[in-house]
Amino acid sequence: MNQTDLIILAVYLVFIVYVLRQAWNSIEERTVIKHVGNSFDYEGLKDFVDVNFKFDGYYSFDKQPSKLATTIVNKSPTATIIVDWEKGSLRTWQGGDRRLIRLIDGMQEGDKAKVQASSTISPKRSLSVTLTSEDLLTVDKETSELRPTKPMVDIRKLQADKDAKPKDKKDAERIQKLRDIYANFTSRREPLKFSMRLPLQITNIIEGTKKDMWGFIDCNFTVSYIPRISQVPWNPK
């Protein structure tokens, strides 16, 4: 192999590395969100109600969901279930509670009181709703409608916050904690977690006797990191 051949080979290899690098960088970092179960205020609730959710397969970091497609199922042949939206909450991965909002098409600021009114689910029936939290809503300037535009789990904000410059010792400890959380997330040691709380009233009539029960369901979710390597076509699943 002469010098010209070596130069051609070197240029070819550099080009291949460049193409592969560009292809790698074009792969979006993604997550998968899973409903990992429900926690009941007391065990008897699970005999009356179930809650399910629908998610897409994967979400890029920039397109994390801002709402939950939710179906609440009344499993009982005799009981009526009332869902108290106003007392519901969405708990963030950082542990803070946010006011739960039931979405309707064309909802505006003045509609909040109406949509937060309790919903009744008859025996052996189900209710499908879309839920978000109040702080994720913004007003559309053209239509004045309220729309959820911010993610329930803001990974981009976590990335920015962990790289912020600390102002003092306490702030440095907070930032280090965020760095640890993000490192555990991207290394797949521990997913980010959030939950939704639904307060319920159950009215059951058995043999002519009316019995009311109150309780809540915590619906638990995980947000797991999907490595880029798992998205390449030649990667064995």
Secondary structure, DSSP 8 states (H G I E B T S, - for coil): --HHHHHHHHHHHHHHHHHHHHHHHHS--EEEEEEEEEEESSGGGGGTEEEEEE--S-EEGGG--SSEEEEEEE--SS-EEEE-GGG-EEE-TTS-EEEEEEE-TT--GGGHHHHTS-EEE-TT-EEEEEEEEGGGEEE-TTT--EEE-S-SS-HHHHHHHHTS--SSHHHHHHHHHHHHHHHHHHTTSS-EEEEEEEEEEEEEEETTEEEEEEEEEEEEEEEEEE-GGGGSTTS--
